Amino acid sequence: MQRSVIVTSNRVVQDWGAYLRDNTMSTTILDRLMHHCHLLEFDGCSYRLKEAAEALARKTRST
């Protein structure tokens, strides 16, 4: 039985070695994950960051 796996990250693939502090391990992990995958990359601003900035601006104006 095959199952689907969804992995999300805000790190680009090239940064995983530095992030995990082990290039060999990160290459192995990514090789397994990306063997039969669909890679989706999105450019744009973070909605959470935008909402946090708006909330902070509202808070600053009200005090």
PyMOL Python script that loads the backbone (N, CA, C, O; Angstrom):
from pymol import cmd

cmd.read_pdbstr("""\
ATOM      1  N   MET A   1       0.840  -1.173   0.000  1.00  0.00           N
ATOM      2  CA  MET A   1       0.000   0.000   0.000  1.00  0.00           C
ATOM      3  C   MET A   1       0.890   1.242   0.000  1.00  0.00           C
ATOM      4  O   MET A   1       1.775   1.373   0.846  1.00  0.00           O
ATOM      5  N   GLN A   2       0.661   2.145  -0.938  1.00  0.00           N
ATOM      6  CA  GLN A   2       1.431   3.375  -1.003  1.00  0.00           C
ATOM      7  C   GLN A   2       0.696   4.488  -0.270  1.00  0.00           C
ATOM      8  O   GLN A   2      -0.533   4.562  -0.279  1.00  0.00           O
ATOM      9  N   ARG A   3       1.463   5.331   0.350  1.00  0.00           N
ATOM     10  CA  ARG A   3       0.917   6.476   1.070  1.00  0.00           C
ATOM     11  C   ARG A   3       1.593   7.741   0.566  1.00  0.00           C
ATOM     12  O   ARG A   3       2.718   7.702   0.069  1.00  0.00           O
ATOM     13  N   SER A   4       0.915   8.830   0.697  1.00  0.00           N
ATOM     14  CA  SER A   4       1.478  10.127   0.324  1.00  0.00           C
ATOM     15  C   SER A   4       2.111  10.776   1.540  1.00  0.00           C
ATOM     16  O   SER A   4       1.669  10.586   2.673  1.00  0.00           O
ATOM     17  N   VAL A   5       3.160  11.550   1.277  1.00  0.00           N
ATOM     18  CA  VAL A   5       3.833  12.310   2.324  1.00  0.00           C
ATOM     19  C   VAL A   5       3.962  13.741   1.831  1.00  0.00           C
ATOM     20  O   VAL A   5       4.369  13.982   0.695  1.00  0.00           O
ATOM     21  N   ILE A   6       3.616  14.673   2.680  1.00  0.00           N
ATOM     22  CA  ILE A   6       3.783  16.080   2.361  1.00  0.00           C
ATOM     23  C   ILE A   6       4.804  16.653   3.333  1.00  0.00           C
ATOM     24  O   ILE A   6       4.657  16.538   4.550  1.00  0.00           O
ATOM     25  N   VAL A   7       5.834  17.268   2.782  1.00  0.00           N
ATOM     26  CA  VAL A   7       6.874  17.906   3.587  1.00  0.00           C
ATOM     27  C   VAL A   7       6.901  19.373   3.206  1.00  0.00           C
ATOM     28  O   VAL A   7       6.999  19.708   2.026  1.00  0.00           O
ATOM     29  N   THR A   8       6.817  20.244   4.186  1.00  0.00           N
ATOM     30  CA  THR A   8       6.900  21.676   3.920  1.00  0.00           C
ATOM     31  C   THR A   8       8.091  22.254   4.663  1.00  0.00           C
ATOM     32  O   THR A   8       8.469  21.779   5.734  1.00  0.00           O
ATOM     33  N   SER A   9       8.664  23.273   4.082  1.00  0.00           N
ATOM     34  CA  SER A   9       9.814  23.919   4.702  1.00  0.00           C
ATOM     35  C   SER A   9       9.929  25.330   4.176  1.00  0.00           C
ATOM     36  O   SER A   9       9.582  25.602   3.027  1.00  0.00           O
ATOM     37  N   ASN A  10      10.407  26.212   5.000  1.00  0.00           N
ATOM     38  CA  ASN A  10      10.695  27.552   4.537  1.00  0.00           C
ATOM     39  C   ASN A  10      12.176  27.686   4.179  1.00  0.00           C
ATOM     40  O   ASN A  10      12.665  28.792   3.949  1.00  0.00           O
ATOM     41  N   ARG A  11      12.875  26.576   4.133  1.00  0.00           N
ATOM     42  CA  ARG A  11      14.295  26.532   3.738  1.00  0.00           C
ATOM     43  C   ARG A  11      14.410  26.028   2.310  1.00  0.00           C
ATOM     44  O   ARG A  11      13.726  25.078   1.929  1.00  0.00           O
ATOM     45  N   VAL A  12      15.270  26.654   1.519  1.00  0.00           N
ATOM     46  CA  VAL A  12      15.516  26.159   0.177  1.00  0.00           C
ATOM     47  C   VAL A  12      16.358  24.888   0.273  1.00  0.00           C
ATOM     48  O   VAL A  12      17.092  24.694   1.242  1.00  0.00           O
ATOM     49  N   VAL A  13      16.249  24.042  -0.717  1.00  0.00           N
ATOM     50  CA  VAL A  13      16.936  22.747  -0.712  1.00  0.00           C
ATOM     51  C   VAL A  13      18.434  22.917  -0.496  1.00  0.00           C
ATOM     52  O   VAL A  13      19.051  22.116   0.207  1.00  0.00           O
ATOM     53  N   GLN A  14      19.023  23.940  -1.086  1.00  0.00           N
ATOM     54  CA  GLN A  14      20.460  24.151  -0.975  1.00  0.00           C
ATOM     55  C   GLN A  14      20.908  24.449   0.454  1.00  0.00           C
ATOM     56  O   GLN A  14      22.082  24.260   0.773  1.00  0.00           O
ATOM     57  N   ASP A  15      20.014  24.904   1.314  1.00  0.00           N
ATOM     58  CA  ASP A  15      20.375  25.262   2.690  1.00  0.00           C
ATOM     59  C   ASP A  15      20.235  24.118   3.691  1.00  0.00           C
ATOM     60  O   ASP A  15      20.636  24.267   4.845  1.00  0.00           O
ATOM     61  N   TRP A  16      19.677  22.982   3.276  1.00  0.00           N
ATOM     62  CA  TRP A  16      19.422  21.901   4.226  1.00  0.00           C
ATOM     63  C   TRP A  16      20.701  21.360   4.857  1.00  0.00           C
ATOM     64  O   TRP A  16      20.698  21.013   6.037  1.00  0.00           O
ATOM     65  N   GLY A  17      21.779  21.282   4.109  1.00  0.00           N
ATOM     66  CA  GLY A  17      23.041  20.787   4.662  1.00  0.00           C
ATOM     67  C   GLY A  17      23.528  21.645   5.808  1.00  0.00           C
ATOM     68  O   GLY A  17      23.925  21.126   6.851  1.00  0.00           O
ATOM     69  N   ALA A  18      23.503  22.963   5.622  1.00  0.00           N
ATOM     70  CA  ALA A  18      23.921  23.878   6.682  1.00  0.00           C
ATOM     71  C   ALA A  18      22.935  23.849   7.847  1.00  0.00           C
ATOM     72  O   ALA A  18      23.340  23.901   9.008  1.00  0.00           O
ATOM     73  N   TYR A  19      21.651  23.767   7.539  1.00  0.00           N
ATOM     74  CA  TYR A  19      20.622  23.763   8.584  1.00  0.00           C
ATOM     75  C   TYR A  19      20.723  22.510   9.453  1.00  0.00           C
ATOM     76  O   TYR A  19      20.623  22.599  10.677  1.00  0.00           O
ATOM     77  N   LEU A  20      20.919  21.348   8.836  1.00  0.00           N
ATOM     78  CA  LEU A  20      21.026  20.088   9.580  1.00  0.00           C
ATOM     79  C   LEU A  20      22.437  19.821  10.088  1.00  0.00           C
ATOM     80  O   LEU A  20      22.668  18.873  10.838  1.00  0.00           O
ATOM     81  N   ARG A  21      23.380  20.668   9.671  1.00  0.00           N
ATOM     82  CA  ARG A  21      24.790  20.559  10.060  1.00  0.00           C
ATOM     83  C   ARG A  21      25.419  19.229   9.649  1.00  0.00           C
ATOM     84  O   ARG A  21      26.344  18.740  10.297  1.00  0.00           O
ATOM     85  N   ASP A  22      24.907  18.654   8.568  1.00  0.00           N
ATOM     86  CA  ASP A  22      25.457  17.394   8.067  1.00  0.00           C
ATOM     87  C   ASP A  22      25.071  17.260   6.590  1.00  0.00           C
ATOM     88  O   ASP A  22      23.954  16.857   6.266  1.00  0.00           O
ATOM     89  N   ASN A  23      26.008  17.604   5.698  1.00  0.00           N
ATOM     90  CA  ASN A  23      25.707  17.572   4.263  1.00  0.00           C
ATOM     91  C   ASN A  23      25.374  16.173   3.783  1.00  0.00           C
ATOM     92  O   ASN A  23      24.477  16.006   2.957  1.00  0.00           O
ATOM     93  N   THR A  24      26.074  15.164   4.280  1.00  0.00           N
ATOM     94  CA  THR A  24      25.824  13.793   3.840  1.00  0.00           C
ATOM     95  C   THR A  24      24.424  13.344   4.227  1.00  0.00           C
ATOM     96  O   THR A  24      23.704  12.775   3.406  1.00  0.00           O
ATOM     97  N   MET A  25      24.037  13.593   5.461  1.00  0.00           N
ATOM     98  CA  MET A  25      22.720  13.191   5.932  1.00  0.00           C
ATOM     99  C   MET A  25      21.615  13.959   5.204  1.00  0.00           C
ATOM    100  O   MET A  25      20.596  13.378   4.828  1.00  0.00           O
ATOM    101  N   SER A  26      21.814  15.246   5.010  1.00  0.00           N
ATOM    102  CA  SER A  26      20.774  16.019   4.329  1.00  0.00           C
ATOM    103  C   SER A  26      20.642  15.584   2.871  1.00  0.00           C
ATOM    104  O   SER A  26      19.531  15.549   2.343  1.00  0.00           O
ATOM    105  N   THR A  27      21.743  15.255   2.219  1.00  0.00           N
ATOM    106  CA  THR A  27      21.683  14.749   0.846  1.00  0.00           C
ATOM    107  C   THR A  27      20.927  13.436   0.801  1.00  0.00           C
ATOM    108  O   THR A  27      20.119  13.218  -0.102  1.00  0.00           O
ATOM    109  N   THR A  28      21.176  12.564   1.755  1.00  0.00           N
ATOM    110  CA  THR A  28      20.489  11.271   1.819  1.00  0.00           C
ATOM    111  C   THR A  28      18.987  11.455   2.051  1.00  0.00           C
ATOM    112  O   THR A  28      18.168  10.824   1.383  1.00  0.00           O
ATOM    113  N   ILE A  29      18.639  12.309   2.985  1.00  0.00           N
ATOM    114  CA  ILE A  29      17.225  12.571   3.279  1.00  0.00           C
ATOM    115  C   ILE A  29      16.522  13.140   2.048  1.00  0.00           C
ATOM    116  O   ILE A  29      15.449  12.674   1.663  1.00  0.00           O
ATOM    117  N   LEU A  30      17.135  14.149   1.439  1.00  0.00           N
ATOM    118  CA  LEU A  30      16.511  14.776   0.272  1.00  0.00           C
ATOM    119  C   LEU A  30      16.430  13.823  -0.909  1.00  0.00           C
ATOM    120  O   LEU A  30      15.468  13.865  -1.675  1.00  0.00           O
ATOM    121  N   ASP A  31      17.426  12.968  -1.061  1.00  0.00           N
ATOM    122  CA  ASP A  31      17.399  11.978  -2.138  1.00  0.00           C
ATOM    123  C   ASP A  31      16.199  11.054  -1.984  1.00  0.00           C
ATOM    124  O   ASP A  31      15.506  10.769  -2.960  1.00  0.00           O
ATOM    125  N   ARG A  32      15.953  10.590  -0.777  1.00  0.00           N
ATOM    126  CA  ARG A  32      14.819   9.694  -0.523  1.00  0.00           C
ATOM    127  C   ARG A  32      13.485  10.415  -0.705  1.00  0.00           C
ATOM    128  O   ARG A  32      12.547   9.870  -1.286  1.00  0.00           O
ATOM    129  N   LEU A  33      13.413  11.640  -0.205  1.00  0.00           N
ATOM    130  CA  LEU A  33      12.169  12.397  -0.290  1.00  0.00           C
ATOM    131  C   LEU A  33      11.834  12.812  -1.722  1.00  0.00           C
ATOM    132  O   LEU A  33      10.666  12.840  -2.110  1.00  0.00           O
ATOM    133  N   MET A  34      12.859  13.132  -2.500  1.00  0.00           N
ATOM    134  CA  MET A  34      12.631  13.725  -3.809  1.00  0.00           C
ATOM    135  C   MET A  34      12.695  12.728  -4.958  1.00  0.00           C
ATOM    136  O   MET A  34      12.625  13.129  -6.119  1.00  0.00           O
ATOM    137  N   HIS A  35      12.828  11.436  -4.658  1.00  0.00           N
ATOM    138  CA  HIS A  35      12.955  10.435  -5.715  1.00  0.00           C
ATOM    139  C   HIS A  35      11.736  10.421  -6.633  1.00  0.00           C
ATOM    140  O   HIS A  35      11.889  10.467  -7.854  1.00  0.00           O
ATOM    141  N   HIS A  36      10.560  10.361  -6.084  1.00  0.00           N
ATOM    142  CA  HIS A  36       9.306  10.407  -6.854  1.00  0.00           C
ATOM    143  C   HIS A  36       8.436  11.518  -6.278  1.00  0.00           C
ATOM    144  O   HIS A  36       7.420  11.252  -5.636  1.00  0.00           O
ATOM    145  N   CYS A  37       8.837  12.749  -6.509  1.00  0.00           N
ATOM    146  CA  CYS A  37       8.078  13.831  -5.873  1.00  0.00           C
ATOM    147  C   CYS A  37       7.698  14.903  -6.872  1.00  0.00           C
ATOM    148  O   CYS A  37       8.164  14.933  -8.011  1.00  0.00           O
ATOM    149  N   HIS A  38       6.848  15.765  -6.405  1.00  0.00           N
ATOM    150  CA  HIS A  38       6.519  16.995  -7.105  1.00  0.00           C
ATOM    151  C   HIS A  38       6.986  18.119  -6.192  1.00  0.00           C
ATOM    152  O   HIS A  38       6.477  18.278  -5.083  1.00  0.00           O
ATOM    153  N   LEU A  39       7.939  18.884  -6.654  1.00  0.00           N
ATOM    154  CA  LEU A  39       8.499  19.971  -5.860  1.00  0.00           C
ATOM    155  C   LEU A  39       7.790  21.265  -6.238  1.00  0.00           C
ATOM    156  O   LEU A  39       7.773  21.654  -7.406  1.00  0.00           O
ATOM    157  N   LEU A  40       7.214  21.920  -5.256  1.00  0.00           N
ATOM    158  CA  LEU A  40       6.535  23.195  -5.460  1.00  0.00           C
ATOM    159  C   LEU A  40       7.306  24.274  -4.723  1.00  0.00           C
ATOM    160  O   LEU A  40       7.559  24.158  -3.524  1.00  0.00           O
ATOM    161  N   GLU A  41       7.673  25.311  -5.433  1.00  0.00           N
ATOM    162  CA  GLU A  41       8.358  26.442  -4.808  1.00  0.00           C
ATOM    163  C   GLU A  41       7.513  27.682  -5.005  1.00  0.00           C
ATOM    164  O   GLU A  41       7.018  27.942  -6.102  1.00  0.00           O
ATOM    165  N   PHE A  42       7.351  28.437  -3.950  1.00  0.00           N
ATOM    166  CA  PHE A  42       6.540  29.639  -3.990  1.00  0.00           C
ATOM    167  C   PHE A  42       7.395  30.840  -3.644  1.00  0.00           C
ATOM    168  O   PHE A  42       8.190  30.803  -2.705  1.00  0.00           O
ATOM    169  N   ASP A  43       7.230  31.894  -4.403  1.00  0.00           N
ATOM    170  CA  ASP A  43       7.871  33.170  -4.094  1.00  0.00           C
ATOM    171  C   ASP A  43       6.796  34.119  -3.608  1.00  0.00           C
ATOM    172  O   ASP A  43       5.651  34.078  -4.060  1.00  0.00           O
ATOM    173  N   GLY A  44       7.178  34.952  -2.699  1.00  0.00           N
ATOM    174  CA  GLY A  44       6.204  35.928  -2.229  1.00  0.00           C
ATOM    175  C   GLY A  44       6.377  36.189  -0.755  1.00  0.00           C
ATOM    176  O   GLY A  44       7.203  35.580  -0.075  1.00  0.00           O
ATOM    177  N   CYS A  45       5.584  37.096  -0.295  1.00  0.00           N
ATOM    178  CA  CYS A  45       5.645  37.483   1.118  1.00  0.00           C
ATOM    179  C   CYS A  45       4.876  36.492   1.979  1.00  0.00           C
ATOM    180  O   CYS A  45       3.899  35.888   1.535  1.00  0.00           O
ATOM    181  N   SER A  46       5.324  36.339   3.193  1.00  0.00           N
ATOM    182  CA  SER A  46       4.661  35.475   4.154  1.00  0.00           C
ATOM    183  C   SER A  46       3.399  36.153   4.676  1.00  0.00           C
ATOM    184  O   SER A  46       3.437  37.303   5.113  1.00  0.00           O
ATOM    185  N   TYR A  47       2.279  35.430   4.627  1.00  0.00           N
ATOM    186  CA  TYR A  47       1.036  35.985   5.170  1.00  0.00           C
ATOM    187  C   TYR A  47       1.137  36.161   6.684  1.00  0.00           C
ATOM    188  O   TYR A  47       0.631  37.143   7.226  1.00  0.00           O
ATOM    189  N   ARG A  48       1.784  35.223   7.369  1.00  0.00           N
ATOM    190  CA  ARG A  48       1.910  35.350   8.820  1.00  0.00           C
ATOM    191  C   ARG A  48       2.739  36.574   9.190  1.00  0.00           C
ATOM    192  O   ARG A  48       2.401  37.295  10.128  1.00  0.00           O
ATOM    193  N   LEU A  49       3.830  36.810   8.448  1.00  0.00           N
ATOM    194  CA  LEU A  49       4.660  37.976   8.718  1.00  0.00           C
ATOM    195  C   LEU A  49       3.887  39.262   8.445  1.00  0.00           C
ATOM    196  O   LEU A  49       3.983  40.221   9.211  1.00  0.00           O
ATOM    197  N   LYS A  50       3.124  39.284   7.356  1.00  0.00           N
ATOM    198  CA  LYS A  50       2.312  40.445   7.017  1.00  0.00           C
ATOM    199  C   LYS A  50       1.268  40.714   8.095  1.00  0.00           C
ATOM    200  O   LYS A  50       1.090  41.856   8.518  1.00  0.00           O
ATOM    201  N   GLU A  51       0.576  39.661   8.541  1.00  0.00           N
ATOM    202  CA  GLU A  51      -0.440  39.823   9.582  1.00  0.00           C
ATOM    203  C   GLU A  51       0.177  40.260  10.904  1.00  0.00           C
ATOM    204  O   GLU A  51      -0.410  41.073  11.618  1.00  0.00           O
ATOM    205  N   ALA A  52       1.336  39.742  11.236  1.00  0.00           N
ATOM    206  CA  ALA A  52       2.007  40.140  12.475  1.00  0.00           C
ATOM    207  C   ALA A  52       2.407  41.613  12.417  1.00  0.00           C
ATOM    208  O   ALA A  52       2.270  42.331  13.407  1.00  0.00           O
ATOM    209  N   ALA A  53       2.896  42.061  11.271  1.00  0.00           N
ATOM    210  CA  ALA A  53       3.285  43.464  11.114  1.00  0.00           C
ATOM    211  C   ALA A  53       2.055  44.371  11.228  1.00  0.00           C
ATOM    212  O   ALA A  53       2.120  45.431  11.849  1.00  0.00           O
ATOM    213  N   GLU A  54       0.934  43.952  10.626  1.00  0.00           N
ATOM    214  CA  GLU A  54      -0.296  44.747  10.724  1.00  0.00           C
ATOM    215  C   GLU A  54      -0.806  44.795  12.153  1.00  0.00           C
ATOM    216  O   GLU A  54      -1.254  45.847  12.610  1.00  0.00           O
ATOM    217  N   ALA A  55      -0.748  43.685  12.864  1.00  0.00           N
ATOM    218  CA  ALA A  55      -1.187  43.656  14.265  1.00  0.00           C
ATOM    219  C   ALA A  55      -0.304  44.551  15.126  1.00  0.00           C
ATOM    220  O   ALA A  55      -0.798  45.253  16.008  1.00  0.00           O
ATOM    221  N   LEU A  56       0.995  44.524  14.872  1.00  0.00           N
ATOM    222  CA  LEU A  56       1.915  45.372  15.630  1.00  0.00           C
ATOM    223  C   LEU A  56       1.651  46.842  15.328  1.00  0.00           C
ATOM    224  O   LEU A  56       1.712  47.675  16.232  1.00  0.00           O
ATOM    225  N   ALA A  57       1.360  47.171  14.083  1.00  0.00           N
ATOM    226  CA  ALA A  57       1.056  48.573  13.715  1.00  0.00           C
ATOM    227  C   ALA A  57      -0.229  49.024  14.396  1.00  0.00           C
ATOM    228  O   ALA A  57      -0.303  50.153  14.881  1.00  0.00           O
ATOM    229  N   ARG A  58      -1.249  48.159  14.441  1.00  0.00           N
ATOM    230  CA  ARG A  58      -2.503  48.529  15.123  1.00  0.00           C
ATOM    231  C   ARG A  58      -2.258  48.731  16.615  1.00  0.00           C
ATOM    232  O   ARG A  58      -2.784  49.669  17.214  1.00  0.00           O
ATOM    233  N   LYS A  59      -1.464  47.857  17.206  1.00  0.00           N
ATOM    234  CA  LYS A  59      -1.171  47.963  18.640  1.00  0.00           C
ATOM    235  C   LYS A  59      -0.413  49.240  18.932  1.00  0.00           C
ATOM    236  O   LYS A  59      -0.695  49.919  19.920  1.00  0.00           O
ATOM    237  N   THR A  60       0.546  49.575  18.084  1.00  0.00           N
ATOM    238  CA  THR A  60       1.353  50.779  18.269  1.00  0.00           C
ATOM    239  C   THR A  60       0.488  52.034  18.155  1.00  0.00           C
ATOM    240  O   THR A  60       0.670  52.985  18.915  1.00  0.00           O
ATOM    241  N   ARG A  61      -0.457  52.037  17.202  1.00  0.00           N
ATOM    242  CA  ARG A  61      -1.337  53.197  17.019  1.00  0.00           C
ATOM    243  C   ARG A  61      -2.301  53.369  18.197  1.00  0.00           C
ATOM    244  O   ARG A  61      -2.665  54.492  18.543  1.00  0.00           O
ATOM    245  N   SER A  62      -2.711  52.263  18.806  1.00  0.00           N
ATOM    246  CA  SER A  62      -3.714  52.356  19.885  1.00  0.00           C
ATOM    247  C   SER A  62      -3.103  52.723  21.229  1.00  0.00           C
ATOM    248  O   SER A  62      -3.836  53.040  22.166  1.00  0.00           O
ATOM    249  N   THR A  63      -1.795  52.687  21.348  1.00  0.00           N
ATOM    250  CA  THR A  63      -1.183  53.049  22.647  1.00  0.00           C
ATOM    251  C   THR A  63      -0.581  54.415  22.629  1.00  0.00           C
ATOM    252  O   THR A  63      -0.033  54.862  23.636  1.00  0.00           O
TER     253      THR A  63
END
""", "prot")
cmd.dss("prot")
cmd.show_as("cartoon", "prot")
cmd.util.cbc("prot")
cmd.orient("prot")
